[in-house]
Every structure is written in C-alpha cells, then in structure tokens.
Amino acid sequence: MKTRLFGAVAAVALLAACSNTDQNAGATGAGGAGTIRPGSQEDLVANVGDRVLFAFDSSAIRPDQRPVLERQAGWMGRFPDVRVQVEGHTDERGTREYNLALGQRRANAARDVLVAGGVNGARIQTISYGKDRPAALGSDEASWAQNRRAVTVVQ
Amino acid sequence: MNPATPFVLSRRRVLAGVGAGLVAPGVFAVPLPALAQQAAPGAVIDITRARTDPIPVAIPDLAGGGDGARVGRDIARVIQANLRNSGLFRPVDRQAFIQTAESAAQTPRFQDWRVIGAQALVTGRVVEQGGQLRVEFRLWDVLPETQLQGTAFTAPAANWRRIAHLISDVIYERLLGEKGYFDTRVVYVSETGPRDRRTRRLAIMDQDGENHRFLTDGRFGALSPRFHPSAERIAFMSYQDRGQPRVVLFDIGSGSQQVLGNFPGMTLSPRFSPDGRSVVLSASRGGDANIFVVDLASRRERQLTSGGGLDVSPCFSPDGSQIVFNSDRGGDQQLYVMDAGGGGVRRISFGRGRYATPVWSPRGDLIAFTRFGGGGFAIGVMRPDGSGERILSEGWAMEGPTFAPNGRVLMFYRESRATDSRGGGYSARIASIDIAGFNERPVPTPTDATDPAWSPLLS
C-alpha cells in the first residue's frame, strides 16, 4: 500500500516537472546564471525556453508559442557562434511515416520564425523524429500536448 | 498442373544460418513415382468454402531411422503449425491416428484415415546422411484414394525448416488452388528500451517467427523496412548519415549498407518497384513532402508529386503502372492513386477518419490501409478504386499492414495504451490476420516489434 502510494506521488511529481520545463522555461530569470554557461543548452532551457507546442496534426505556430521562438531568435543574436538543430516531434496518434513528415514540417515552421527574427538560416538545421521520441510517456491528452513540439537544441 | 508433368521445383537457394551471409548449397526437389492413382489436376477444395470450413488434414510424423526420425517429427510439426495457423486447415488430432507413420509412408490404408475424418493425408520419409537430408513427401486425397503430389527434397540438414515450409506451400497450393506463403520471411523493427530512448534494430525471421536474427546493431535508428522483389535486399529509413534521416539499401547476404541518393532534406518511406530497378520514396524539402522515384542504376531521381501537403508512404501496384500514397493535401490524411509517371492523381478514400500507410496487394485486387480517428485505429482493405472498404481489425493503436505474397494474409503491428505517465503497459507487437478479417493471431517476436514487411516467396 505504501509503495503504491509512493509510486502515484512520484508520477505526479514527474509530470509537474515536465510541464514546468515546457511552460516556465522562459519565465525563470537569470537566477541560475552562476552555474549555467551563457549560450549553452542549459542557458536556453532555463532563460529562454527550448520548445514550442502545437495543436493536433498542425504545424502552425500557435500565437501563445510564438514569443518563445522570438526570444530564441534574440538569444541566438546574442550568441552568434551558436548553431542549433530544431527537432520536430508529434504525438502517438498517427502513423509513423506521416508523423515523420509532420515533425519535419513543425521543425521547419519553427525555423522560419527564427529566420524571420534575424537568425541566419545557415545556423539552423532541422530534423524530425515523428512520434518515436516522446517527451511524455503517457497515453493521454496531457502527454500528447507535450509531445507535439519543436525543440531547439544547441549543437 | 497436368499430373503427367513432373512437379519439379527449380533449384532453390537457401540462406545459410547466421552472420556469414553465404548461400548454402541448394535444396533440390524431384518428383516421386506415384504409389497410387494420381488425381485430376485442379484444386480439391474451393477456397471460399474452406474459409468457414477448414480442411481436415492428417499429418503423421515423417518416417525415418535415427536422426531421420527426429527430423521427420520436427518437419511434421512445422507443417502442422503452418497449416493450422493459416486458418484454412484443421490438423487431425494425432491421438486418433490408427495407421503408424512408418506404415503410412509405405502404403496408406485410406480407410484408417477416412474413419478419423481426414480429407487429406501427408506422408513422408526422411533419410539423414552426412549432414544431408533427403525428404520424401506425398500428399494424398483420402476419399478418392489418390496421390496429389510426390516430391523428394535434398538439402543440408540445417535447412530442414525450409523444407517443411516448401512442403507446406505445396500442400496449400494443391488443396486450395493458389500459391501459399510459408516459405517466406519477415523483416521488422525490433524495439527495446524506454519509449523516449528506444533502440530500433532491423531483425529478420521466418514467417512463423523462427530463425530470428538481427540485421543491424541499433547504433542508428531503423524504420520502415521493405523487401526488394528478390527478397535478398531491404530498403529502410535510418538516421545514420550524420544523424539525418536517409534511405538505406541493405544487402541481407553480405550485410553491406548504402545510403540512397543525395537528397538535401529528409527521405523516408522507401519501397522498391515491382521490377526491382527503382525505389519510390518520400522526400521533405521545405515544409512539404513529395513523392520521388529513384532509378537504382543511374541514381537519377524524378519528382512525381508537387505542391502543398505531406505525401508519404507510396506503394507501387504489382504491375508497376500505378502508385498509391498517403497525403494531407485535402486537409487531412487520405489515400490517393496516381500513374507511376506522376499524373492522374485521384483520391480513393472517402470514409470517416484519416487514412494512411496504403499497401497494394501482390494480387492487385486490394489496397490495405490504416484508418484512425474517433479514438481508435483500424486496419482495413478496399479495392484500388476505393470501393468495397472493409475493416479487418480495430483497437487502440495499430498500423503498417503488409501482405503475404499470395495476398490472402496481412501482418501489421498493434500497440497497447500506456497505463501510467512513465509509459508502463505500453507494448508493440506484430499480428497476422486473413483478408476476410478472420484468424487474427500474434506473431512471436523476442522484443517489441513494429513495421513488419513480408517477403515474396523465397523460391
């Protein structure tokens, strides 16, 4: 009984941690700057936000997600040597091959916003993993919402 | 087939066991002289009737001395499993057998088999000598007391399973009037590890799950394998070219790999043309994905679709004249057919939900697909003009149908729903089902398994 309860609590904590990463990554000030190297992936995650989320079967940049990419563009402007790969992903509710193409379209959509924000396109690679590398492992809408994403990864 | 014409199976090449990829000495087959009156040509049983009424067939152990007895028993068990798993045959309970295997191999007493309800009888004898097998096999029609088939196979002892599959195919063809699918293999993606960090390796096995081995080491992900019509090569998608998704050609015998083409973006969903000379694939440039065909000799590519939308999962018709594919050009995913040259695109799917992963039956009469929406997935078939849609299986998640070479059976993979936020309860497994929607069965694999592709007949 005790272990089961512990398991449930741990699962909730994990979920909470995930959504923090997704939603608050850009809102946390520069509090951890002492240990985080400017221009690193950790810097991007902690101070800018490394990902944007999408609606089901859509690669349109949501209005509430666009500011993350605009901040990323500004951040890349401050670190002109940084090159990134934008990785497109989908939820599990589709077929593998279509989702590979959909993830690529999401990565491209995110890249387009970065380029519009002044980043030289040569600094940005795109790739898709479709539904094959989920961020959240549940089979529910909360997990799928986190998995429909484009993640910017410093190379 | 005219019974007077010897049923000579051509020289059969059999792959050696593991790793080396050498081609073993062949399995040879020669006709046996009849022990009784031979039957008239043609199928004994109408296959449409057989669908609801499996043919009772008696399969005693093949007779033999020493090692031959053991091999004879093993071969009989493989034949029995093949026929039973097809759903079209009902092996008669061995407990009921009256005549011994040894005696039946000499001269069947048809009354003994008739009385226990056998309609067909399989007898045979195995001689093992110096690592070589000689397997004599006869198929009998019990009621008219006639021999339908008599064949002797010779092969290295290691290939005994192959002989069992060849015999199973002969039985299937003689009793049902169309080719079998037992002497075939399946390549698929073996998946291990947590779902967010999966190791995906290509693996290959006989259609019954035996002779399993891995083809790639898992350093690079491997997805959507497909057989070359020779069954000796595979095309698949992999992240091995500096991590970029590429189409790779893989030679099963030698294990050598080669990246196909020099596409700037992502390439995926490769399938060989029926003549084996080209590969049709989907390539993503910019936001869209379009269908291209690449000539394997010249490596020249030709773009077949253009414009907005994601065009993926192309598949040639068996005569090579048309290509079916999956596109969201109309808003959501539907199936489209076009001429192999790229013109004449028409939509063929109009039911509820989204349609994907179309595969054309080797018989040409059906296209199998994945359909999803409304909370579930399904595997179905429709005619190439989109009419006659039938759903064969439904569930939480399933996709990726692939046809047996005779077009009568499909494999696909099923995924179960994760029951917690750590992905617990998730699994992915291959299943087979006949095109009438009956006889769904799990196909055994040592790990989670996705993306099955069924080979052509190996001989």
Interface residues (C-beta under 8 A of the other chain):
Chain A: A11 L14 L15 D57 S59 E92 R93 G94 T95 R96 E97 Y98 L100 A101 L102 Q104 R105 N108 A109 I127 S128 D132 R133 P134 A135 A136 L137 G138 S139 S143
Chain B: P194 R195 D196 R197 R198 R200 G221 L223 S224 M237 G243 Q244 P245 G265 M266 L268 S269 S282 S284 G286 G287 D288 A289 L310 V312 S313 N326 D328 D332 Q333 R354 A356 T357 T370 F372 W396 A397 E399 G400 E415 R417 A418 T419 D420 S421 R422 G423 Y426 T450 D451
